Amino acid sequence: MTVQVNSGFYIVILSNVEPISSQRGDPRNEDTAIKVNKDNVKVGKTTNLVVREKQYQKTFGAKHVSFRTLAIVKDIDAVDKLVKKELKYWSIVNPSTNKRTEWMRNITPDKALWMVLKTRLNLAVICTIYPFYWA
Protein backbone atom coordinates (compact mmCIF):
# COMPACT_ATOMS: atom_id res chain seq x y z
CA MET A 1 0.00 0.00 0.00
CA THR A 2 1.43 3.40 -0.96
CA VAL A 3 0.58 6.20 1.44
CA GLN A 4 1.08 9.89 0.80
CA VAL A 5 3.61 11.66 3.01
CA ASN A 6 1.55 12.64 6.05
CA SER A 7 1.62 12.69 9.81
CA GLY A 8 0.21 9.57 11.28
CA PHE A 9 0.44 6.48 13.41
CA TYR A 10 2.07 3.27 12.32
CA ILE A 11 2.75 -0.20 13.63
CA VAL A 12 5.98 -2.13 13.20
CA ILE A 13 6.02 -5.91 13.39
CA LEU A 14 9.37 -7.66 13.20
CA SER A 15 10.19 -11.17 11.99
CA ASN A 16 13.76 -11.50 13.30
CA VAL A 17 14.32 -14.19 15.94
CA GLU A 18 17.60 -12.85 17.31
CA PRO A 19 17.15 -9.56 19.21
CA ILE A 20 18.52 -6.45 17.47
CA SER A 21 19.25 -3.11 19.12
CA SER A 22 16.39 -0.71 18.47
CA GLN A 23 19.09 1.91 17.84
CA ARG A 24 21.35 -0.21 15.62
CA GLY A 25 23.56 2.03 13.53
CA ASP A 26 23.52 4.88 16.08
CA PRO A 27 26.84 4.73 17.95
CA ARG A 28 25.53 7.07 20.67
CA ASN A 29 22.72 4.72 21.76
CA GLU A 30 23.21 1.32 20.15
CA ASP A 31 24.73 -0.38 23.19
CA THR A 32 22.26 0.99 25.75
CA ALA A 33 19.06 0.67 23.69
CA ILE A 34 16.62 -2.20 24.18
CA LYS A 35 16.88 -5.18 21.87
CA VAL A 36 13.75 -6.28 20.04
CA ASN A 37 12.58 -9.16 17.86
CA LYS A 38 9.44 -10.90 16.59
CA ASP A 39 8.01 -10.92 20.12
CA ASN A 40 7.78 -7.13 20.12
CA VAL A 41 5.46 -4.65 18.44
CA LYS A 42 5.79 -0.90 18.14
CA VAL A 43 3.10 1.71 17.64
CA GLY A 44 4.56 5.10 16.89
CA LYS A 45 3.88 8.48 15.38
CA THR A 46 5.72 10.30 12.65
CA THR A 47 5.44 13.35 10.46
CA ASN A 48 6.66 11.38 7.44
CA LEU A 49 5.50 7.78 7.11
CA VAL A 50 7.60 7.00 4.04
CA VAL A 51 10.87 8.14 5.63
CA ARG A 52 10.06 6.37 8.91
CA GLU A 53 9.47 3.06 7.15
CA LYS A 54 12.85 3.32 5.41
CA GLN A 55 14.53 4.02 8.76
CA TYR A 56 13.12 0.80 10.22
CA GLN A 57 14.21 -1.14 7.17
CA LYS A 58 17.73 0.22 7.57
CA THR A 59 17.84 -0.62 11.30
CA PHE A 60 16.35 -4.12 11.19
CA GLY A 61 16.71 -5.14 7.55
CA ALA A 62 13.86 -4.79 5.06
CA LYS A 63 13.08 -8.50 5.13
CA HIS A 64 12.36 -8.33 8.89
CA VAL A 65 10.10 -5.25 8.90
CA SER A 66 6.36 -5.16 8.39
CA PHE A 67 5.44 -1.45 8.57
CA ARG A 68 1.77 -0.54 8.37
CA THR A 69 0.07 2.83 8.49
CA LEU A 70 -2.69 2.80 11.08
CA ALA A 71 -4.11 6.31 10.81
CA ILE A 72 -3.45 9.69 9.27
CA VAL A 73 -4.08 12.27 11.99
CA LYS A 74 -3.99 16.05 11.85
CA ASP A 75 -3.48 16.73 15.58
CA ILE A 76 -0.96 13.97 16.10
CA ASP A 77 0.42 15.18 19.44
CA ALA A 78 -2.96 15.21 21.19
CA VAL A 79 -3.73 11.70 20.00
CA ASP A 80 -0.21 10.50 20.79
CA LYS A 81 -0.51 11.32 24.50
CA LEU A 82 -3.64 9.24 24.81
CA VAL A 83 -2.31 6.37 22.71
CA LYS A 84 0.80 6.16 24.92
CA LYS A 85 -1.40 6.17 28.01
CA GLU A 86 -3.52 3.31 26.62
CA LEU A 87 -0.45 1.25 25.65
CA LYS A 88 1.62 1.97 28.79
CA TYR A 89 0.92 -1.43 30.35
CA TRP A 90 2.71 -3.24 27.50
CA SER A 91 5.55 -0.78 26.90
CA ILE A 92 9.09 -1.92 27.60
CA VAL A 93 11.15 0.04 30.11
CA ASN A 94 14.74 0.55 29.03
CA PRO A 95 16.83 -0.57 32.00
CA SER A 96 19.67 1.80 31.00
CA THR A 97 17.49 4.91 31.16
CA ASN A 98 14.55 3.68 33.25
CA LYS A 99 12.22 5.25 30.64
CA ARG A 100 9.34 3.66 28.79
CA THR A 101 9.83 3.02 25.10
CA GLU A 102 7.24 2.72 22.34
CA TRP A 103 8.26 -0.91 21.88
CA MET A 104 5.90 -3.37 23.56
CA ARG A 105 5.77 -7.00 24.59
CA ASN A 106 2.95 -9.39 25.46
CA ILE A 107 0.53 -7.65 23.10
CA THR A 108 -0.67 -8.79 19.70
CA PRO A 109 -0.69 -6.44 16.72
CA ASP A 110 -4.50 -6.69 16.66
CA LYS A 111 -4.75 -5.61 20.31
CA ALA A 112 -2.37 -2.69 19.68
CA LEU A 113 -4.48 -1.63 16.69
CA TRP A 114 -7.65 -1.80 18.76
CA MET A 115 -6.09 0.44 21.43
CA VAL A 116 -5.21 3.07 18.80
CA LEU A 117 -8.72 2.92 17.32
CA LYS A 118 -10.29 3.12 20.77
CA THR A 119 -8.28 6.24 21.54
CA ARG A 120 -9.33 7.82 18.27
CA LEU A 121 -12.96 7.03 18.95
CA ASN A 122 -12.77 8.37 22.49
CA LEU A 123 -11.37 11.63 21.19
CA ALA A 124 -13.80 11.77 18.28
CA VAL A 125 -10.81 12.70 16.16
CA ILE A 126 -11.40 12.74 12.47
CA CYS A 127 -8.69 10.76 10.77
CA THR A 128 -8.24 8.29 7.98
CA ILE A 129 -7.90 4.67 9.06
CA TYR A 130 -6.04 2.35 6.72
CA PRO A 131 -7.08 -1.29 6.38
CA PHE A 132 -4.21 -3.70 6.43
CA TYR A 133 -3.43 -7.34 6.62
CA TRP A 134 -0.65 -8.98 8.59
CA ALA A 135 1.89 -10.43 6.21
N, C-alpha and C positions, 0 to 999 in steps of 0.2 A: 504494500500500500504506500503510495507517495503522498506525503502531507506537505502542505505549504509551510514555509518558515513562519512559525507563530509561537507565542508563549503557550505553554501547556504542561500537562502532567503526562508522565510516561511510566511504564513499568519495564524493568529489566529482569529477564530470566536467563540464568546461566546454565550451560550444559557441562562445564568442566568438573571433573571429579576431584582433582587435586586443588586445594585452596590456592588462590592467587591474591596478592596484595591488591586491595581496592585502589591503591595509589601507585601501582606498578608504572615505572617510567618516570616518576617524580622523585628525584634523589632526596629532596627535603623531607618527604613523608613516607616513602616506600617501606622502610623498615618498621615504622611504628603504627602503620595503618592496619586495620583489620584485614583478615584474609577471608575470601568468600568463594563459594562454589555453587554447585547445582542445588544445594540445600537452602540457598538464600535467594531472596527476592528484594528488589528495590523499587520503590515508588518515589519519583522525584519530580521536580519542576525545572523548567528551563525557559529561556527566552528564545531559543533556537533549537528546535527538535532535530533538525538535520545534522547540525554540528555536534549535538550531544550524542547522537547515535554513533557517529564516527569516532568520537572520543572513547566510547565504551568498546567499540571494535578494536581500537588501537591498544587499549589496556588489557583486554581479555582474549583478543583474537576473534575475528569476525565469525568463525565457525562455532564459537561458544556463546554468542550473544543473540538473544531474541529480544529485540527492542520494539515495544508497541506503544503507540500514542493512545492515551486514555481519554484525554479531554483537552480541547482548546478553550482557554479561559482568559477573559480580559483582565479581571482583577486577581491576578495569580497569587499575590502575597496574602490577601485576605483568606483565600481558599487554602493556601498552603499551611497556615497556622492551624486551621481546624483539621486538615488531613493529618498533620503530624501528631496532633492530640489524639485522634482516633487510632493511629497506628503505633502509638508509643509503647504499648504492651509488648509488641513483637520486635521493636527496634533493638539492635545490637549496641551495647555500650562498648566503646573502645577502651580497653584497660589502660592504654598508654596516656589517654587524655581524660578518662572518666566522663566522656561526653557521648550522648546518643548519636548514632549515625542513622542515615536513611535506609541502610541495609537491614533486613529483617530475617528472622528464622522462625520456624514453627508456624508458618502461615502459608497457605496456598495462594497462587496467583489469583484464583477466583475470589477468595476471601479479601485479598488486598483490593481488588477491583471493586468489590461490593462496598468496602469502607470509603473509597473515593467517591463512588456514586451516592452513598448515603450522605456524605458531607455536602456534596453539591445540592442534593435535594433539600437538606436541612437549611441551607443558605438561600435556597430558591435562586441560585445563580444561573444565569443563562449562559450555557456553553454548548459546544458541539461535542458529542460523545462519539467515539469511533468504535465500530464493531471490530472485533478481532478474534482470531482463533489461535490457540496455542499450537505451535509447531513442534 
